[in-house]
Amino acid sequence: MLQFHGGGFVVGSNDTSCNDMFCRRMAKLCDVIVVAVGYRLAPESPYPAAFEDGMAVLSWLAKQANLAAVRRKGRGNSGNQQGIFDSFGSSMVEPWLAAHGEPSRCVLLGVSCGANIADFVARKAVEAGSLLDPVKVVAQVLMYPFFIGSVPTKSEIKLANSYFYDKAMCMMAWKLFLPEEEFDLDHPAGNPLVPGRGPPLKTMPPTLTIVAEHDWMRDRGIAYSEELRKANVDAPLLEYKNAVHEFATLDVLLETP
């Protein structure tokens, strides 16, 4: 499982305490290896840096899988424990991943803006096809995705000035993330349903979308899930009542009676 943290593309990290605890819960509950992805943040590294970093990690995973296969083949031929090393003498194969990972069953999990990155990576994986072998993205989980668009939704109007991530904060994040000359609320990075964005939705992997009742971006996630189902993609929707954006990684909320 590749996990992409949230933070509006401008804050957060893969190794914060809240993200670490979240990933540990996912690893335990789902019985998977979780790779928490660190990506460059805006405004120092605007779009498409975070998206490129997300795809780079999937490519790294494919490289790891192929190197592990080469090492296993070498052991079988020679009977020794010969490894694969770089020019500095460091092992190029992550032993924990080679021993326990199953690259043909890769799941992408994105939290908030991380969901945008996960969806981008899933699309690029579809386009890449066999070039990523043996890695196969078999599903993605989009948790309260950071989607946006030029036509306001009901949740954006109702919750514009309330609950954690409001309209002003979201607009600031997008202005910091998108280059000034590209700023558009219907930018492909923010609106997954913008016309002409490829590949076709029918080619997307099974997608679980999770939304929060009191999230400003709630309706965007619901709309995307509905369009995926219309394209015959297995795309269940899970809505958490009385919840706000980022509820799953706000551990203080988990301790609230």
ChimeraX attribute file (.defattr): number of C-alpha atoms within 10 A of each C-alpha:
attribute: neighborCount
match mode: 1-to-1
recipient: residues
	/A:1	24
	/A:2	22
	/A:3	27
	/A:4	27
	/A:5	31
	/A:6	26
	/A:7	16
	/A:8	23
	/A:9	29
	/A:10	21
	/A:11	13
	/A:12	16
	/A:13	21
	/A:14	18
	/A:15	14
	/A:16	11
	/A:17	12
	/A:18	17
	/A:19	23
	/A:20	16
	/A:21	15
	/A:22	17
	/A:23	23
	/A:24	16
	/A:25	13
	/A:26	17
	/A:27	15
	/A:28	11
	/A:29	9
	/A:30	11
	/A:31	9
	/A:32	16
	/A:33	19
	/A:34	20
	/A:35	18
	/A:36	20
	/A:37	18
	/A:38	17
	/A:39	23
	/A:40	20
	/A:41	20
	/A:42	22
	/A:43	17
	/A:44	11
	/A:45	17
	/A:46	20
	/A:47	20
	/A:48	15
	/A:49	16
	/A:50	24
	/A:51	20
	/A:52	15
	/A:53	17
	/A:54	24
	/A:55	19
	/A:56	14
	/A:57	18
	/A:58	24
	/A:59	17
	/A:60	13
	/A:61	23
	/A:62	20
	/A:63	18
	/A:64	22
	/A:65	24
	/A:66	19
	/A:67	18
	/A:68	21
	/A:69	15
	/A:70	14
	/A:71	18
	/A:72	16
	/A:73	12
	/A:74	16
	/A:75	14
	/A:76	11
	/A:77	9
	/A:78	9
	/A:79	10
	/A:80	9
	/A:81	10
	/A:82	11
	/A:83	16
	/A:84	14
	/A:85	11
	/A:86	9
	/A:87	7
	/A:88	6
	/A:89	8
	/A:90	10
	/A:91	12
	/A:92	15
	/A:93	20
	/A:94	13
	/A:95	12
	/A:96	9
	/A:97	16
	/A:98	18
	/A:99	9
	/A:100	10
	/A:101	18
	/A:102	16
	/A:103	23
	/A:104	15
	/A:105	13
	/A:106	20
	/A:107	23
	/A:108	25
	/A:109	26
	/A:110	26
	/A:111	27
	/A:112	23
	/A:113	25
	/A:114	29
	/A:115	27
	/A:116	28
	/A:117	33
	/A:118	27
	/A:119	25
	/A:120	20
	/A:121	23
	/A:122	27
	/A:123	21
	/A:124	15
	/A:125	21
	/A:126	20
	/A:127	15
	/A:128	11
	/A:129	12
	/A:130	11
	/A:131	12
	/A:132	22
	/A:133	16
	/A:134	18
	/A:135	23
	/A:136	21
	/A:137	25
	/A:138	16
	/A:139	19
	/A:140	26
	/A:141	23
	/A:142	27
	/A:143	27
	/A:144	34
	/A:145	30
	/A:146	29
	/A:147	25
	/A:148	27
	/A:149	17
	/A:150	10
	/A:151	9
	/A:152	11
	/A:153	16
	/A:154	14
	/A:155	16
	/A:156	19
	/A:157	11
	/A:158	12
	/A:159	18
	/A:160	18
	/A:161	14
	/A:162	13
	/A:163	14
	/A:164	15
	/A:165	19
	/A:166	17
	/A:167	18
	/A:168	10
	/A:169	13
	/A:170	18
	/A:171	14
	/A:172	12
	/A:173	18
	/A:174	24
	/A:175	17
	/A:176	21
	/A:177	25
	/A:178	22
	/A:179	16
	/A:180	10
	/A:181	6
	/A:182	11
	/A:183	13
	/A:184	18
	/A:185	18
	/A:186	17
	/A:187	18
	/A:188	19
	/A:189	24
	/A:190	21
	/A:191	20
	/A:192	23
	/A:193	20
	/A:194	13
	/A:195	9
	/A:196	9
	/A:197	14
	/A:198	16
	/A:199	13
	/A:200	12
	/A:201	19
	/A:202	15
	/A:203	16
	/A:204	24
	/A:205	22
	/A:206	20
	/A:207	25
	/A:208	17
	/A:209	23
	/A:210	20
	/A:211	27
	/A:212	23
	/A:213	17
	/A:214	20
	/A:215	25
	/A:216	29
	/A:217	28
	/A:218	25
	/A:219	21
	/A:220	26
	/A:221	24
	/A:222	20
	/A:223	14
	/A:224	21
	/A:225	23
	/A:226	17
	/A:227	15
	/A:228	23
	/A:229	18
	/A:230	13
	/A:231	15
	/A:232	14
	/A:233	18
	/A:234	17
	/A:235	23
	/A:236	16
	/A:237	17
	/A:238	15
	/A:239	16
	/A:240	12
	/A:241	10
	/A:242	10
	/A:243	16
	/A:244	22
	/A:245	25
	/A:246	21
	/A:247	19
	/A:248	18
	/A:249	19
	/A:250	15
	/A:251	15
	/A:252	10
	/A:253	13
	/A:254	10
	/A:255	7
	/A:256	6
	/A:257	4
